[in-house]
Amino acid sequence: SRNVPGTNPFGGTCLTDNSLFTVLWDRVKAYQGSGTEGIGLHLIALIEGQLEINAAGHKLPLKSGDFCVIPACCKATEIWPETDATYLGVRPK
């Protein structure tokens, strides 16, 4: 794995970065949310812990093993960890 600056709006480590998509791995601390403007289509797969995804005025709680798709129309997205958490983020190029 390697950290590729500019490819992950939330932080973390880039696991793969090819011409079709980017896969990112991140570990976040409880109650230290992060957000971004206009990331476009994004898939979040929660490996461990609990997160809340806030996008387009909706809140979606996730627990270990859950995943969600954040549609491209969501202009601002926040990931809020309820516990220490580890997740994968996948997005197309």
DRENTORKOL-3810 file (N, C-alpha, C; in nm, 4 decimals):
REM DRENTORKOL-3810
@n.u->0.0843; n.v->-0.1187; n.w->0.0000; ca.u->0.0000; ca.v->0.0000; ca.w->0.0000; c.u->0.0879; c.v->0.1238; c.w->0.0000
@n.u->0.0288; n.v->0.2327; n.w->-0.0416; ca.u->0.1038; ca.v->0.3574; ca.w->-0.0447; c.u->0.0064; c.v->0.4728; c.w->-0.0280
@n.u->0.0549; n.v->0.5819; n.w->0.0222; ca.u->-0.0281; ca.v->0.7001; ca.w->0.0356; c.u->-0.0080; c.v->0.7860; c.w->-0.0881
@n.u->-0.1146; n.v->0.8122; n.w->-0.1594; ca.u->-0.1076; ca.v->0.8919; ca.w->-0.2814; c.u->-0.1771; c.v->1.0241; c.w->-0.2556
@n.u->-0.1004; n.v->1.1329; n.w->-0.2343; ca.u->-0.1620; ca.v->1.2616; ca.w->-0.2030; c.u->-0.2617; c.v->1.3038; c.w->-0.3103
@n.u->-0.3715; n.v->1.3598; n.w->-0.2656; ca.u->-0.4702; ca.v->1.4139; ca.w->-0.3575; c.u->-0.5718; c.v->1.3144; c.w->-0.4084
@n.u->-0.5572; n.v->1.1845; n.w->-0.3765; ca.u->-0.6531; ca.v->1.0872; ca.w->-0.4278; c.u->-0.7613; c.v->1.0531; c.w->-0.3275
@n.u->-0.7454; n.v->1.0893; n.w->-0.2021; ca.u->-0.8420; ca.v->1.0544; ca.w->-0.0988; c.u->-0.8902; c.v->1.1784; c.w->-0.0268
@n.u->-1.0136; n.v->1.2196; n.w->-0.0492; ca.u->-1.0634; ca.v->1.3399; ca.w->0.0167; c.u->-1.0787; c.v->1.3237; c.w->0.1665
@n.u->-1.0880; n.v->1.2004; n.w->0.2171; ca.u->-1.1057; ca.v->1.1780; ca.w->0.3603; c.u->-0.9756; c.v->1.1478; c.w->0.4328
@n.u->-0.8652; n.v->1.1270; n.w->0.3650; ca.u->-0.7417; ca.v->1.0845; ca.w->0.4281; c.u->-0.7254; c.v->0.9341; c.w->0.4122
@n.u->-0.6234; n.v->0.8757; n.w->0.4753; ca.u->-0.6045; ca.v->0.7318; ca.w->0.4700; c.u->-0.4957; c.v->0.6906; c.w->0.3733
@n.u->-0.4959; n.v->0.5624; n.w->0.3396; ca.u->-0.3922; ca.v->0.5034; ca.w->0.2560; c.u->-0.4539; c.v->0.4499; c.w->0.1275
@n.u->-0.3893; n.v->0.4766; n.w->0.0174; ca.u->-0.4355; ca.v->0.4268; ca.w->-0.1116; c.u->-0.3858; c.v->0.2834; c.w->-0.1294
@n.u->-0.4803; n.v->0.1887; n.w->-0.1452; ca.u->-0.4436; ca.v->0.0489; ca.w->-0.1674; c.u->-0.4210; c.v->0.0190; c.w->-0.3141
@n.u->-0.5016; n.v->0.0805; n.w->-0.4012; ca.u->-0.4820; ca.v->0.0663; ca.w->-0.5450; c.u->-0.5336; c.v->0.1922; c.w->-0.6129
@n.u->-0.4655; n.v->0.2292; n.w->-0.7168; ca.u->-0.5022; ca.v->0.3486; ca.w->-0.7918; c.u->-0.4733; c.v->0.3168; c.w->-0.9381
@n.u->-0.5792; n.v->0.2796; n.w->-1.0134; ca.u->-0.5572; ca.v->0.2471; ca.w->-1.1540; c.u->-0.6454; c.v->0.3367; c.w->-1.2408
@n.u->-0.6561; n.v->0.3064; n.w->-1.3681; ca.u->-0.7286; ca.v->0.3940; ca.w->-1.4600; c.u->-0.8800; c.v->0.3893; c.w->-1.4400
@n.u->-0.9328; n.v->0.2895; n.w->-1.3656; ca.u->-1.0778; ca.v->0.2755; ca.w->-1.3483; c.u->-1.1284; c.v->0.3227; c.w->-1.2119
@n.u->-1.0538; n.v->0.2943; n.w->-1.1049; ca.u->-1.1012; ca.v->0.3275; ca.w->-0.9711; c.u->-0.9857; c.v->0.3401; c.w->-0.8721
@n.u->-1.0167; n.v->0.3932; n.w->-0.7559; ca.u->-0.9231; ca.v->0.4056; ca.w->-0.6452; c.u->-0.9834; c.v->0.3352; c.w->-0.5247
@n.u->-0.9032; n.v->0.2545; n.w->-0.4543; ca.u->-0.9467; ca.v->0.1895; ca.w->-0.3306; c.u->-0.8619; c.v->0.2467; c.w->-0.2172
@n.u->-0.9296; n.v->0.2968; n.w->-0.1151; ca.u->-0.8635; ca.v->0.3618; ca.w->-0.0035; c.u->-0.8973; c.v->0.2910; c.w->0.1264
@n.u->-0.8022; n.v->0.2810; n.w->0.2159; ca.u->-0.8207; ca.v->0.2215; ca.w->0.3479; c.u->-0.7961; c.v->0.3303; c.w->0.4499
@n.u->-0.8832; n.v->0.3388; n.w->0.5510; ca.u->-0.8642; ca.v->0.4411; ca.w->0.6537; c.u->-0.9077; c.v->0.3880; c.w->0.7888
@n.u->-0.8386; n.v->0.4309; n.w->0.8911; ca.u->-0.8748; ca.v->0.4034; ca.w->1.0294; c.u->-0.8970; c.v->0.5395; c.w->1.0954
@n.u->-1.0142; n.v->0.5574; n.w->1.1556; ca.u->-1.0497; ca.v->0.6860; ca.w->1.2154; c.u->-1.0826; c.v->0.6677; c.w->1.3627
@n.u->-1.0602; n.v->0.7724; n.w->1.4412; ca.u->-1.0882; ca.v->0.7722; ca.w->1.5844; c.u->-1.2318; c.v->0.8164; c.w->1.6092
@n.u->-1.2888; n.v->0.7657; n.w->1.7173; ca.u->-1.4258; ca.v->0.8000; ca.w->1.7546; c.u->-1.4420; c.v->0.9518; c.w->1.7660
@n.u->-1.5512; n.v->1.0010; n.w->1.7134; ca.u->-1.5939; ca.v->1.1411; ca.w->1.7225; c.u->-1.4993; c.v->1.2396; c.w->1.6562
@n.u->-1.4173; n.v->1.1939; n.w->1.5630; ca.u->-1.3318; ca.v->1.2826; ca.w->1.4838; c.u->-1.3774; c.v->1.2731; c.w->1.3392
@n.u->-1.4858; n.v->1.3431; n.w->1.3085; ca.u->-1.5456; ca.v->1.3365; ca.w->1.1756; c.u->-1.4607; c.v->1.4046; c.w->1.0706
@n.u->-1.4857; n.v->1.3670; n.w->0.9464; ca.u->-1.4198; ca.v->1.4313; ca.w->0.8331; c.u->-1.5228; c.v->1.4487; c.w->0.7230
@n.u->-1.5003; n.v->1.5435; n.w->0.6390; ca.u->-1.5953; ca.v->1.5682; ca.w->0.5319; c.u->-1.5275; c.v->1.6276; c.w->0.4110
@n.u->-1.6041; n.v->1.6372; n.w->0.3044; ca.u->-1.5498; ca.v->1.6917; ca.w->0.1814; c.u->-1.6634; c.v->1.7482; c.w->0.0974
@n.u->-1.6303; n.v->1.8309; n.w->0.0065; ca.u->-1.7266; ca.v->1.8867; ca.w->-0.0886; c.u->-1.7113; c.v->1.8160; c.w->-0.2217
@n.u->-1.8215; n.v->1.7673; n.w->-0.2754; ca.u->-1.8256; ca.v->1.7169; ca.w->-0.4121; c.u->-1.7323; c.v->1.6033; c.w->-0.4456
@n.u->-1.7343; n.v->1.4940; n.w->-0.3664; ca.u->-1.6461; ca.v->1.3821; ca.w->-0.3983; c.u->-1.7010; c.v->1.2950; c.w->-0.5091
@n.u->-1.8290; n.v->1.3110; n.w->-0.5425; ca.u->-1.8889; ca.v->1.2273; ca.w->-0.6459; c.u->-1.9222; c.v->1.0893; c.w->-0.5928
@n.u->-1.9474; n.v->0.9961; n.w->-0.6824; ca.u->-1.9834; ca.v->0.8591; ca.w->-0.6461; c.u->-1.8759; c.v->0.7982; c.w->-0.5566
@n.u->-1.9192; n.v->0.7311; n.w->-0.4501; ca.u->-1.8256; ca.v->0.6755; ca.w->-0.3534; c.u->-1.8918; c.v->0.5562; c.w->-0.2862
@n.u->-1.8188; n.v->0.4498; n.w->-0.2653; ca.u->-1.8668; ca.v->0.3329; ca.w->-0.1921; c.u->-1.7883; c.v->0.3246; c.w->-0.0627
@n.u->-1.8582; n.v->0.3125; n.w->0.0494; ca.u->-1.7952; ca.v->0.2976; ca.w->0.1803; c.u->-1.8271; c.v->0.1579; c.w->0.2318
@n.u->-1.7245; n.v->0.0805; n.w->0.2662; ca.u->-1.7416; ca.v->-0.0532; ca.w->0.3238; c.u->-1.6777; c.v->-0.0513; c.w->0.4621
@n.u->-1.7604; n.v->-0.0660; n.w->0.5650; ca.u->-1.7110; ca.v->-0.0589; ca.w->0.7022; c.u->-1.6575; c.v->-0.1951; c.w->0.7458
@n.u->-1.5315; n.v->-0.1998; n.w->0.7811; ca.u->-1.4660; ca.v->-0.3234; ca.w->0.8218; c.u->-1.4852; c.v->-0.3463; c.w->0.9714
@n.u->-1.4685; n.v->-0.2405; n.w->1.0498; ca.u->-1.4728; ca.v->-0.2531; ca.w->1.1949; c.u->-1.5233; c.v->-0.1234; c.w->1.2566
@n.u->-1.6073; n.v->-0.1319; n.w->1.3592; ca.u->-1.6545; ca.v->-0.0142; ca.w->1.4299; c.u->-1.7933; c.v->0.0289; c.w->1.3860
@n.u->-1.8239; n.v->0.1575; n.w->1.4136; ca.u->-1.9523; ca.v->0.2162; ca.w->1.3767; c.u->-1.9285; c.v->0.3553; c.w->1.3211
@n.u->-1.9921; n.v->0.3844; n.w->1.2078; ca.u->-1.9838; ca.v->0.5157; ca.w->1.1428; c.u->-2.1238; c.v->0.5682; c.w->1.1176
@n.u->-2.1333; n.v->0.6989; n.w->1.1029; ca.u->-2.2556; ca.v->0.7586; ca.w->1.0510; c.u->-2.2154; c.v->0.8392; c.w->0.9276
@n.u->-2.2837; n.v->0.8132; n.w->0.8170; ca.u->-2.2605; ca.v->0.8865; ca.w->0.6929; c.u->-2.3687; c.v->0.9934; c.w->0.6830
@n.u->-2.3277; n.v->1.1187; n.w->0.6671; ca.u->-2.4214; ca.v->1.2293; ca.w->0.6496; c.u->-2.4037; c.v->1.2832; c.w->0.5083
@n.u->-2.5090; n.v->1.2697; n.w->0.4273; ca.u->-2.5024; ca.v->1.3152; ca.w->0.2881; c.u->-2.6412; c.v->1.3573; c.w->0.2428
@n.u->-2.6487; n.v->1.4671; n.w->0.1726; ca.u->-2.7736; ca.v->1.5170; ca.w->0.1140; c.u->-2.8850; c.v->1.5277; c.w->0.2185
@n.u->-2.8495; n.v->1.5674; n.w->0.3400; ca.u->-2.9499; ca.v->1.5852; ca.w->0.4443; c.u->-2.9973; c.v->1.4566; c.w->0.5092
@n.u->-2.9326; n.v->1.3445; n.w->0.4780; ca.u->-2.9707; ca.v->1.2148; ca.w->0.5345; c.u->-2.8570; c.v->1.1614; c.w->0.6199
@n.u->-2.8926; n.v->1.0913; n.w->0.7276; ca.u->-2.7949; ca.v->1.0270; ca.w->0.8142; c.u->-2.8142; c.v->0.8762; c.w->0.8048
@n.u->-2.7055; n.v->0.8050; n.w->0.7793; ca.u->-2.7113; ca.v->0.6604; ca.w->0.7661; c.u->-2.6104; c.v->0.5974; c.w->0.8615
@n.u->-2.6581; n.v->0.5276; n.w->0.9662; ca.u->-2.5646; ca.v->0.4600; ca.w->1.0569; c.u->-2.5150; c.v->0.3299; c.w->0.9940
@n.u->-2.3868; n.v->0.3022; n.w->1.0087; ca.u->-2.3265; ca.v->0.1790; ca.w->0.9591; c.u->-2.2556; c.v->0.1078; c.w->1.0738
@n.u->-2.2629; n.v->-0.0250; n.w->1.0747; ca.u->-2.1877; ca.v->-0.1058; ca.w->1.1699; c.u->-2.0966; c.v->-0.1999; c.w->1.0913
@n.u->-2.0072; n.v->-0.2677; n.w->1.1605; ca.u->-1.9123; ca.v->-0.3584; ca.w->1.0946; c.u->-1.9831; c.v->-0.4497; c.w->0.9947
@n.u->-1.9292; n.v->-0.4574; n.w->0.8745; ca.u->-1.9866; ca.v->-0.5417; ca.w->0.7700; c.u->-2.0843; c.v->-0.4698; c.w->0.6789
@n.u->-2.1298; n.v->-0.3505; n.w->0.7160; ca.u->-2.2225; ca.v->-0.2735; ca.w->0.6321; c.u->-2.1465; c.v->-0.1959; c.w->0.5258
@n.u->-2.2180; n.v->-0.1592; n.w->0.4205; ca.u->-2.1616; ca.v->-0.0696; ca.w->0.3203; c.u->-2.2725; c.v->0.0172; c.w->0.2632
@n.u->-2.2327; n.v->0.1261; n.w->0.2003; ca.u->-2.3308; ca.v->0.2143; ca.w->0.1370; c.u->-2.2680; c.v->0.2790; c.w->0.0144
@n.u->-2.3541; n.v->0.3214; n.w->-0.0751; ca.u->-2.3125; ca.v->0.3956; ca.w->-0.1936; c.u->-2.3563; c.v->0.5400; c.w->-0.1747
@n.u->-2.2624; n.v->0.6310; n.w->-0.1888; ca.u->-2.2928; ca.v->0.7737; ca.w->-0.1846; c.u->-2.3043; c.v->0.8189; c.w->-0.3291
@n.u->-2.4242; n.v->0.8597; n.w->-0.3728; ca.u->-2.4422; ca.v->0.8977; ca.w->-0.5130; c.u->-2.3627; c.v->1.0228; c.w->-0.5505
@n.u->-2.3350; n.v->1.0344; n.w->-0.6777; ca.u->-2.2587; ca.v->1.1483; ca.w->-0.7285; c.u->-2.3293; c.v->1.2812; c.w->-0.7048
@n.u->-2.4616; n.v->1.2797; n.w->-0.6887; ca.u->-2.5358; ca.v->1.4049; ca.w->-0.6700; c.u->-2.5148; c.v->1.4652; c.w->-0.5313
@n.u->-2.4561; n.v->1.3917; n.w->-0.4372; ca.u->-2.4304; ca.v->1.4439; ca.w->-0.3024; c.u->-2.3107; c.v->1.5383; c.w->-0.3087
@n.u->-2.3359; n.v->1.6632; n.w->-0.2826; ca.u->-2.2305; ca.v->1.7642; ca.w->-0.2957; c.u->-2.1409; c.v->1.7742; c.w->-0.1736
@n.u->-2.1896; n.v->1.7358; n.w->-0.0568; ca.u->-2.1089; ca.v->1.7380; ca.w->0.0650; c.u->-2.1390; c.v->1.6109; c.w->0.1437
@n.u->-2.0353; n.v->1.5463; n.w->0.1896; ca.u->-2.0502; ca.v->1.4213; ca.w->0.2629; c.u->-1.9637; c.v->1.4271; c.w->0.3873
@n.u->-2.0172; n.v->1.3753; n.w->0.4974; ca.u->-1.9402; ca.v->1.3687; ca.w->0.6212; c.u->-1.9402; c.v->1.2252; c.w->0.6721
@n.u->-1.8235; n.v->1.1800; n.w->0.7141; ca.u->-1.8098; ca.v->1.0509; ca.w->0.7803; c.u->-1.7860; c.v->1.0804; c.w->0.9268
@n.u->-1.8760; n.v->1.0308; n.w->1.0127; ca.u->-1.8675; ca.v->1.0579; ca.w->1.1552; c.u->-1.8549; c.v->0.9242; c.w->1.2303
@n.u->-1.7367; n.v->0.8921; n.w->1.2847; ca.u->-1.7191; ca.v->0.7669; ca.w->1.3568; c.u->-1.7810; c.v->0.7728; c.w->1.4964
@n.u->-1.8703; n.v->0.6800; n.w->1.5254; ca.u->-1.9298; ca.v->0.6682; ca.w->1.6588; c.u->-1.8346; c.v->0.5936; c.w->1.7519
@n.u->-1.7475; n.v->0.5103; n.w->1.6953; ca.u->-1.6418; ca.v->0.4378; ca.w->1.7667; c.u->-1.5170; c.v->0.4469; c.w->1.6796
@n.u->-1.4038; n.v->0.4009; n.w->1.7304; ca.u->-1.2889; ca.v->0.3856; ca.w->1.6415; c.u->-1.3340; c.v->0.2931; c.w->1.5288
@n.u->-1.2957; n.v->0.3243; n.w->1.4063; ca.u->-1.3489; ca.v->0.2492; ca.w->1.2921; c.u->-1.2439; c.v->0.2356; c.w->1.1824
@n.u->-1.2592; n.v->0.1284; n.w->1.1048; ca.u->-1.1760; ca.v->0.1032; ca.w->0.9875; c.u->-1.2692; c.v->0.0810; c.w->0.8691
@n.u->-1.2409; n.v->0.1455; n.w->0.7564; ca.u->-1.3279; ca.v->0.1309; ca.w->0.6400; c.u->-1.2475; c.v->0.1379; c.w->0.5106
@n.u->-1.3099; n.v->0.0862; n.w->0.4052; ca.u->-1.2580; ca.v->0.1006; ca.w->0.2696; c.u->-1.3458; c.v->0.2004; c.w->0.1961
@n.u->-1.2851; n.v->0.2842; n.w->0.1171; ca.u->-1.3569; ca.v->0.3754; ca.w->0.0297; c.u->-1.3195; c.v->0.3446; c.w->-0.1144
@n.u->-1.4171; n.v->0.3258; n.w->-0.1993; ca.u->-1.3916; ca.v->0.2958; ca.w->-0.3413; c.u->-1.4631; c.v->0.4016; c.w->-0.4240
@n.u->-1.3906; n.v->0.4564; n.w->-0.5208; ca.u->-1.4542; ca.v->0.5532; ca.w->-0.6110; c.u->-1.3973; c.v->0.5398; c.w->-0.7514
@n.u->-1.4836; n.v->0.5614; n.w->-0.8495; ca.u->-1.4356; ca.v->0.5548; ca.w->-0.9888; c.u->-1.3529; c.v->0.6775; c.w->-1.0228
@n.u->-1.2759; n.v->0.6649; n.w->-1.1281; ca.u->-1.1953; ca.v->0.7790; ca.w->-1.1766; c.u->-1.2829; c.v->0.8744; c.w->-1.2528
END
